Amino acid sequence: MEIERQFLVDIIPALPDTFDSILQGYVSLFPEIRIRSVRPSEGPEKFYLTVKRGEGLVRDEWETEISSREFSHLVECLEKGTWFIEKLRYRLPLSDGHVAEYHRHSGHLKGFDYVEVEFRSEEEAKTFEPPYWFGREVTEDPRFSYGKLAREDGTHLAKLILARPPKPWTPDDFETLGTLEMNGFADLARPSDTEVQAAPIVTDEQSVPSGPSDQSEQPDSAEIVPSDEPEEQEEDKTPDTSGAEKAETKEEDGPAR
């Protein structure tokens, strides 16, 4: 069983000189069957076959070490439409005794970094206080899994996870954009100008809500309603001669009764 929480990274921490170079691919996505090559900074390269089931905080996991020959054979059997995940894994001791594993990607996921912490129980996981450099948690984000990110559209999915958090935008979110710009996704790290400015135009008959607009409500679907007011103003500028003509007719016919 695997119990761990995952977070995006707001501030890149000081990284140690030692790390693991990891290359992993997926022989199957349903169920999730993964092969992995782990080459540490010091020591021999090792190979693993892992089967996982479930998602979120708690997952079933079975793992065994395999030979380099078996790994090479399974490389030829990767799930169609998937890419290898390429990353460096750094182990960072935390002040509370836990160890954070910081994952820095290359290849098609370059710029999409995250950190995870493993726990011995669910209670321990739920009481964990993330350090200041941890960003938004993605443990329960259904989009976040390597099985999904390994697909050919994994780059697009990674950008969506960074750019569209499953919560309303707040001023605090904009304070972290500098880090996202360093990671190469600045164009999708914040709401676009269209999203910010595309507020509905209302007529005099419609009520205008007080307070700032909520950007969390799908700004792409904001519908701009054209106002009829300019046309009414043009009509008002046209002189109305019908009343004068009627008055002249009435004078000729005599006083009105």
C-alpha atoms as a printed R data frame, in Angstrom:
    type eleno elety resid chain resno       x      y       z
1   ATOM     1    CA   MET     A     1   0.000  0.000   0.000
2   ATOM     2    CA   GLU     A     2   1.201  3.505  -0.839
3   ATOM     3    CA   ILE     A     3   0.126  6.563   1.182
4   ATOM     4    CA   GLU     A     4   1.470  9.852  -0.107
5   ATOM     5    CA   ARG     A     5   0.515 13.463  -0.787
6   ATOM     6    CA   GLN     A     6   1.626 15.423  -3.847
7   ATOM     7    CA   PHE     A     7   2.054 19.176  -4.247
8   ATOM     8    CA   LEU     A     8   3.104 21.555  -6.978
9   ATOM     9    CA   VAL     A     9   6.167 23.674  -6.240
10  ATOM    10    CA   ASP     A    10   5.894 27.420  -5.539
11  ATOM    11    CA   ILE     A    11   9.535 28.021  -4.617
12  ATOM    12    CA   ILE     A    12  12.374 25.845  -5.891
13  ATOM    13    CA   PRO     A    13  14.364 24.801  -2.798
14  ATOM    14    CA   ALA     A    14  18.119 24.406  -2.487
15  ATOM    15    CA   LEU     A    15  18.820 21.024  -4.049
16  ATOM    16    CA   PRO     A    16  21.475 18.535  -2.935
17  ATOM    17    CA   ASP     A    17  24.232 17.279  -5.207
18  ATOM    18    CA   THR     A    18  22.884 13.728  -5.125
19  ATOM    19    CA   PHE     A    19  19.816 12.608  -7.050
20  ATOM    20    CA   ASP     A    20  18.300  9.695  -8.945
21  ATOM    21    CA   SER     A    21  17.904  9.789 -12.731
22  ATOM    22    CA   ILE     A    22  14.616  8.051 -13.498
23  ATOM    23    CA   LEU     A    23  13.174  6.779 -16.750
24  ATOM    24    CA   GLN     A    24   9.731  5.199 -16.513
25  ATOM    25    CA   GLY     A    25   7.149  3.953 -18.965
26  ATOM    26    CA   TYR     A    26   3.801  2.196 -18.916
27  ATOM    27    CA   VAL     A    27   3.183 -1.283 -20.251
28  ATOM    28    CA   SER     A    28  -0.484 -0.886 -19.350
29  ATOM    29    CA   LEU     A    29  -2.683  1.962 -18.153
30  ATOM    30    CA   PHE     A    30  -5.674 -0.146 -17.020
31  ATOM    31    CA   PRO     A    31  -4.427 -1.630 -14.737
32  ATOM    32    CA   GLU     A    32  -1.419  0.646 -14.312
33  ATOM    33    CA   ILE     A    33   1.724 -1.421 -14.926
34  ATOM    34    CA   ARG     A    34   4.923  0.612 -14.851
35  ATOM    35    CA   ILE     A    35   8.562 -0.112 -15.638
36  ATOM    36    CA   ARG     A    36  11.264  2.093 -14.204
37  ATOM    37    CA   SER     A    37  15.011  2.546 -14.508
38  ATOM    38    CA   VAL     A    38  16.667  4.244 -11.503
39  ATOM    39    CA   ARG     A    39  20.256  5.422 -11.842
40  ATOM    40    CA   PRO     A    40  21.547  7.075  -8.635
41  ATOM    41    CA   SER     A    41  24.396  9.567  -8.538
42  ATOM    42    CA   GLU     A    42  26.442  6.874  -6.860
43  ATOM    43    CA   GLY     A    43  25.854  3.158  -7.240
44  ATOM    44    CA   PRO     A    44  24.539  0.757  -9.883
45  ATOM    45    CA   GLU     A    45  21.443  1.293 -12.017
46  ATOM    46    CA   LYS     A    46  18.398 -0.723 -10.954
47  ATOM    47    CA   PHE     A    47  15.182 -1.695 -12.712
48  ATOM    48    CA   TYR     A    48  11.669 -2.196 -11.336
49  ATOM    49    CA   LEU     A    49   8.268 -3.445 -12.387
50  ATOM    50    CA   THR     A    50   5.369 -1.865 -10.480
51  ATOM    51    CA   VAL     A    51   1.625 -2.443 -10.480
52  ATOM    52    CA   LYS     A    52  -0.637  0.241  -8.994
53  ATOM    53    CA   ARG     A    53  -4.371  0.431  -8.423
54  ATOM    54    CA   GLY     A    54  -6.567  3.293  -7.276
55  ATOM    55    CA   GLU     A    55  -5.966  7.029  -7.076
56  ATOM    56    CA   GLY     A    56  -5.699  9.775  -4.518
57  ATOM    57    CA   LEU     A    57  -4.101  9.559  -1.083
58  ATOM    58    CA   VAL     A    58  -4.100  5.768  -0.681
59  ATOM    59    CA   ARG     A    59  -3.215  3.368  -3.504
60  ATOM    60    CA   ASP     A    60  -2.470 -0.314  -3.741
61  ATOM    61    CA   GLU     A    61   1.084 -0.911  -4.935
62  ATOM    62    CA   TRP     A    62   3.112 -3.999  -5.769
63  ATOM    63    CA   GLU     A    63   6.735 -3.659  -6.886
64  ATOM    64    CA   THR     A    64   9.572 -6.035  -7.741
65  ATOM    65    CA   GLU     A    65  13.104 -5.592  -9.036
66  ATOM    66    CA   ILE     A    66  13.775 -6.923 -12.534
67  ATOM    67    CA   SER     A    67  16.897 -7.394 -14.666
68  ATOM    68    CA   SER     A    68  18.158 -4.985 -17.308
69  ATOM    69    CA   ARG     A    69  17.302 -7.589 -19.953
70  ATOM    70    CA   GLU     A    70  13.706 -7.825 -18.740
71  ATOM    71    CA   PHE     A    71  13.483 -4.042 -18.687
72  ATOM    72    CA   SER     A    72  14.763 -3.813 -22.278
73  ATOM    73    CA   HIS     A    73  12.188 -6.369 -23.385
74  ATOM    74    CA   LEU     A    74   9.334 -4.506 -21.700
75  ATOM    75    CA   VAL     A    75  10.434 -1.237 -23.300
76  ATOM    76    CA   GLU     A    76   9.245 -2.741 -26.582
77  ATOM    77    CA   CYS     A    77   5.827 -3.388 -25.040
78  ATOM    78    CA   LEU     A    78   4.878  0.110 -23.905
79  ATOM    79    CA   GLU     A    79   1.228  1.153 -24.119
80  ATOM    80    CA   LYS     A    80   0.473  2.662 -27.504
81  ATOM    81    CA   GLY     A    81   0.252  6.442 -27.438
82  ATOM    82    CA   THR     A    82   2.457  6.912 -24.354
83  ATOM    83    CA   TRP     A    83   5.884  8.471 -23.833
84  ATOM    84    CA   PHE     A    84   8.614  7.789 -21.314
85  ATOM    85    CA   ILE     A    85   8.668  9.980 -18.214
86  ATOM    86    CA   GLU     A    86  12.130 11.490 -17.697
87  ATOM    87    CA   LYS     A    87  12.960 13.124 -14.381
88  ATOM    88    CA   LEU     A    88  15.451 13.718 -11.580
89  ATOM    89    CA   ARG     A    89  14.404 12.845  -8.032
90  ATOM    90    CA   TYR     A    90  15.908 14.718  -5.087
91  ATOM    91    CA   ARG     A    91  15.382 13.647  -1.473
92  ATOM    92    CA   LEU     A    92  14.983 16.587   0.917
93  ATOM    93    CA   PRO     A    93  14.717 15.963   4.709
94  ATOM    94    CA   LEU     A    94  12.029 18.091   6.384
95  ATOM    95    CA   SER     A    95  12.137 19.556   9.890
96  ATOM    96    CA   ASP     A    96   9.335 17.253  11.112
97  ATOM    97    CA   GLY     A    97  11.258 14.094  10.193
98  ATOM    98    CA   HIS     A    98   9.537 13.381   6.876
99  ATOM    99    CA   VAL     A    99  11.385 13.231   3.582
100 ATOM   100    CA   ALA     A   100  10.163 15.217   0.574
101 ATOM   101    CA   GLU     A   101  10.918 13.832  -2.868
102 ATOM   102    CA   TYR     A   102  11.260 16.677  -5.347
103 ATOM   103    CA   HIS     A   103  10.713 15.607  -8.977
104 ATOM   104    CA   ARG     A   104  12.199 17.758 -11.751
105 ATOM   105    CA   HIS     A   105  11.146 16.651 -15.223
106 ATOM   106    CA   SER     A   106  12.776 16.822 -18.623
107 ATOM   107    CA   GLY     A   107  11.496 15.575 -21.966
108 ATOM   108    CA   HIS     A   108   7.864 16.326 -22.806
109 ATOM   109    CA   LEU     A   109   7.052 17.313 -19.175
110 ATOM   110    CA   LYS     A   110   9.913 19.779 -18.766
111 ATOM   111    CA   GLY     A   111   8.810 22.579 -16.453
112 ATOM   112    CA   PHE     A   112   6.191 20.514 -14.638
113 ATOM   113    CA   ASP     A   113   7.779 19.893 -11.231
114 ATOM   114    CA   TYR     A   114   6.145 18.566  -8.105
115 ATOM   115    CA   VAL     A   115   7.002 17.241  -4.646
116 ATOM   116    CA   GLU     A   116   5.597 14.262  -2.754
117 ATOM   117    CA   VAL     A   117   5.793 12.976   0.813
118 ATOM   118    CA   GLU     A   118   5.125  9.381   1.846
119 ATOM   119    CA   PHE     A   119   3.451  8.420   5.134
120 ATOM   120    CA   ARG     A   120   2.940  5.349   7.274
121 ATOM   121    CA   SER     A   121  -0.795  5.960   7.884
122 ATOM   122    CA   GLU     A   122  -3.694  8.082   6.687
123 ATOM   123    CA   GLU     A   123  -3.850  9.868  10.053
124 ATOM   124    CA   GLU     A   124  -0.199 10.854   9.736
125 ATOM   125    CA   ALA     A   125  -0.784 12.088   6.192
126 ATOM   126    CA   LYS     A   126  -3.788 14.225   7.172
127 ATOM   127    CA   THR     A   127  -1.945 15.953  10.032
128 ATOM   128    CA   PHE     A   128   1.084 16.805   7.883
129 ATOM   129    CA   GLU     A   129   1.855 20.537   7.652
130 ATOM   130    CA   PRO     A   130   3.450 21.373   4.275
131 ATOM   131    CA   PRO     A   131   6.521 23.636   4.413
132 ATOM   132    CA   TYR     A   132   6.421 27.130   2.936
133 ATOM   133    CA   TRP     A   133   7.869 26.174  -0.449
134 ATOM   134    CA   PHE     A   134   5.145 23.637  -1.210
135 ATOM   135    CA   GLY     A   135   2.483 24.861  -3.627
136 ATOM   136    CA   ARG     A   136  -1.056 23.768  -4.388
137 ATOM   137    CA   GLU     A   137  -1.869 20.169  -3.466
138 ATOM   138    CA   VAL     A   138  -2.778 17.813  -6.323
139 ATOM   139    CA   THR     A   139  -3.197 14.569  -4.366
140 ATOM   140    CA   GLU     A   140  -6.933 14.391  -5.063
141 ATOM   141    CA   ASP     A   141  -6.831 16.158  -8.434
142 ATOM   142    CA   PRO     A   142  -8.236 13.499 -10.813
143 ATOM   143    CA   ARG     A   143  -6.097 14.892 -13.639
144 ATOM   144    CA   PHE     A   144  -2.847 14.251 -11.785
145 ATOM   145    CA   SER     A   145  -1.340 10.820 -12.374
146 ATOM   146    CA   TYR     A   146   1.653  9.623 -14.328
147 ATOM   147    CA   GLY     A   147  -0.569  7.220 -16.195
148 ATOM   148    CA   LYS     A   148  -2.326 10.258 -17.706
149 ATOM   149    CA   LEU     A   149   0.787 12.430 -18.037
150 ATOM   150    CA   ALA     A   150   2.630  9.703 -19.945
151 ATOM   151    CA   ARG     A   151   0.163  9.929 -22.825
152 ATOM   152    CA   GLU     A   152   0.893 11.878 -25.965
153 ATOM   153    CA   ASP     A   153  -1.200 14.786 -24.701
154 ATOM   154    CA   GLY     A   154   0.606 14.801 -21.350
155 ATOM   155    CA   THR     A   155   2.191 18.185 -22.064
156 ATOM   156    CA   HIS     A   156  -1.224 19.772 -22.571
157 ATOM   157    CA   LEU     A   157  -2.556 18.103 -19.431
158 ATOM   158    CA   ALA     A   158   0.401 19.349 -17.381
159 ATOM   159    CA   LYS     A   159  -0.278 22.902 -18.540
160 ATOM   160    CA   LEU     A   160  -3.944 22.592 -17.610
161 ATOM   161    CA   ILE     A   161  -3.062 21.386 -14.114
162 ATOM   162    CA   LEU     A   162  -0.762 24.384 -13.641
163 ATOM   163    CA   ALA     A   163  -3.052 26.934 -15.254
164 ATOM   164    CA   ARG     A   164  -6.504 25.864 -14.085
165 ATOM   165    CA   PRO     A   165  -6.492 24.921 -10.425
166 ATOM   166    CA   PRO     A   166  -9.702 23.333  -9.142
167 ATOM   167    CA   LYS     A   167 -10.450 26.394  -6.967
168 ATOM   168    CA   PRO     A   168 -11.205 30.103  -7.538
169 ATOM   169    CA   TRP     A   169  -8.282 32.397  -8.267
170 ATOM   170    CA   THR     A   170  -7.234 34.612  -5.371
171 ATOM   171    CA   PRO     A   171  -4.606 37.358  -5.038
172 ATOM   172    CA   ASP     A   172  -2.302 34.803  -3.402
173 ATOM   173    CA   ASP     A   173  -2.272 32.807  -6.634
174 ATOM   174    CA   PHE     A   174  -0.669 35.675  -8.525
175 ATOM   175    CA   GLU     A   175   2.212 35.841  -6.047
176 ATOM   176    CA   THR     A   176   3.400 32.434  -7.285
177 ATOM   177    CA   LEU     A   177   3.450 33.290 -10.980
178 ATOM   178    CA   GLY     A   178   7.149 34.132 -10.968
179 ATOM   179    CA   THR     A   179   7.986 30.511 -10.192
180 ATOM   180    CA   LEU     A   180   5.668 29.255 -12.919
181 ATOM   181    CA   GLU     A   181   7.316 31.606 -15.411
182 ATOM   182    CA   MET     A   182  10.668 30.055 -14.542
183 ATOM   183    CA   ASN     A   183   9.151 26.669 -15.287
184 ATOM   184    CA   GLY     A   184   8.203 27.692 -18.805
185 ATOM   185    CA   PHE     A   185   4.416 27.908 -18.560
186 ATOM   186    CA   ALA     A   186   3.975 31.643 -18.031
187 ATOM   187    CA   ASP     A   187   1.521 31.916 -20.918
188 ATOM   188    CA   LEU     A   188  -0.921 29.586 -19.161
189 ATOM   189    CA   ALA     A   189  -0.055 30.314 -15.548
190 ATOM   190    CA   ARG     A   190  -2.534 33.152 -15.218
191 ATOM   191    CA   PRO     A   191  -5.960 34.041 -16.625
192 ATOM   192    CA   SER     A   192  -5.585 35.623 -20.038
193 ATOM   193    CA   ASP     A   193  -6.548 39.261 -20.719
194 ATOM   194    CA   THR     A   194  -9.620 37.974 -22.512
195 ATOM   195    CA   GLU     A   195 -10.650 36.009 -19.436
196 ATOM   196    CA   VAL     A   196 -10.190 38.981 -17.138
197 ATOM   197    CA   GLN     A   197 -11.931 41.588 -19.331
198 ATOM   198    CA   ALA     A   198 -14.679 39.510 -20.901
199 ATOM   199    CA   ALA     A   199 -17.457 40.648 -18.567
200 ATOM   200    CA   PRO     A   200 -21.053 40.834 -19.840
201 ATOM   201    CA   ILE     A   201 -22.301 44.245 -21.010
202 ATOM   202    CA   VAL     A   202 -25.730 44.909 -19.520
203 ATOM   203    CA   THR     A   203 -28.481 47.281 -20.570
204 ATOM   204    CA   ASP     A   204 -30.339 49.710 -18.315
205 ATOM   205    CA   GLU     A   205 -33.068 47.140 -17.785
206 ATOM   206    CA   GLN     A   206 -30.600 44.617 -16.355
207 ATOM   207    CA   SER     A   207 -29.263 44.833 -12.833
208 ATOM   208    CA   VAL     A   208 -25.528 45.273 -12.408
209 ATOM   209    CA   PRO     A   209 -24.066 43.104  -9.597
210 ATOM   210    CA   SER     A   210 -22.053 44.949  -6.980
211 ATOM   211    CA   GLY     A   211 -18.452 44.047  -6.163
212 ATOM   212    CA   PRO     A   212 -15.706 42.563  -8.342
213 ATOM   213    CA   SER     A   213 -16.568 39.812 -10.783
214 ATOM   214    CA   ASP     A   214 -15.697 36.247  -9.827
215 ATOM   215    CA   GLN     A   215 -13.072 34.986 -12.290
216 ATOM   216    CA   SER     A   216 -13.655 31.410 -11.215
217 ATOM   217    CA   GLU     A   217 -16.874 31.185 -13.232
218 ATOM   218    CA   GLN     A   218 -15.610 30.007 -16.622
219 ATOM   219    CA   PRO     A   219 -14.634 33.335 -18.164
220 ATOM   220    CA   ASP     A   220 -14.471 31.719 -21.604
221 ATOM   221    CA   SER     A   221 -18.252 31.322 -21.557
222 ATOM   222    CA   ALA     A   222 -18.910 34.976 -20.691
223 ATOM   223    CA   GLU     A   223 -21.362 36.204 -23.286
224 ATOM   224    CA   ILE     A   224 -21.087 39.775 -24.498
225 ATOM   225    CA   VAL     A   225 -24.610 41.111 -24.938
226 ATOM   226    CA   PRO     A   226 -24.801 44.012 -27.426
227 ATOM   227    CA   SER     A   227 -26.723 47.010 -26.128
228 ATOM   228    CA   ASP     A   228 -29.613 48.578 -28.098
229 ATOM   229    CA   GLU     A   229 -29.046 51.940 -26.462
230 ATOM   230    CA   PRO     A   230 -27.007 53.560 -29.309
231 ATOM   231    CA   GLU     A   231 -29.797 52.832 -31.825
232 ATOM   232    CA   GLU     A   232 -32.382 54.442 -29.527
233 ATOM   233    CA   GLN     A   233 -30.246 57.557 -29.248
234 ATOM   234    CA   GLU     A   234 -30.020 57.853 -33.033
235 ATOM   235    CA   GLU     A   235 -33.807 57.664 -33.296
236 ATOM   236    CA   ASP     A   236 -34.200 60.437 -30.683
237 ATOM   237    CA   LYS     A   237 -31.981 62.771 -32.741
238 ATOM   238    CA   THR     A   238 -34.360 62.613 -35.738
239 ATOM   239    CA   PRO     A   239 -36.806 65.609 -35.643
240 ATOM   240    CA   ASP     A   240 -40.390 64.593 -35.292
241 ATOM   241    CA   THR     A   241 -42.501 66.709 -37.708
242 ATOM   242    CA   SER     A   242 -45.687 64.712 -37.256
243 ATOM   243    CA   GLY     A   243 -46.830 66.866 -34.306
244 ATOM   244    CA   ALA     A   244 -46.370 70.157 -36.220
245 ATOM   245    CA   GLU     A   245 -48.329 68.851 -39.171
246 ATOM   246    CA   LYS     A   246 -51.185 67.772 -36.891
247 ATOM   247    CA   ALA     A   247 -51.220 71.193 -35.215
248 ATOM   248    CA   GLU     A   248 -51.534 72.992 -38.552
249 ATOM   249    CA   THR     A   249 -54.411 70.707 -39.528
250 ATOM   250    CA   LYS     A   250 -56.237 71.411 -36.284
251 ATOM   251    CA   GLU     A   251 -55.890 75.206 -36.710
252 ATOM   252    CA   GLU     A   252 -57.477 74.990 -40.115
253 ATOM   253    CA   ASP     A   253 -60.341 72.854 -38.823
254 ATOM   254    CA   GLY     A   254 -60.971 75.021 -35.823
255 ATOM   255    CA   PRO     A   255 -60.260 74.648 -32.115
256 ATOM   256    CA   ALA     A   256 -60.134 71.139 -30.744
257 ATOM   257    CA   ARG     A   257 -63.027 70.034 -28.599
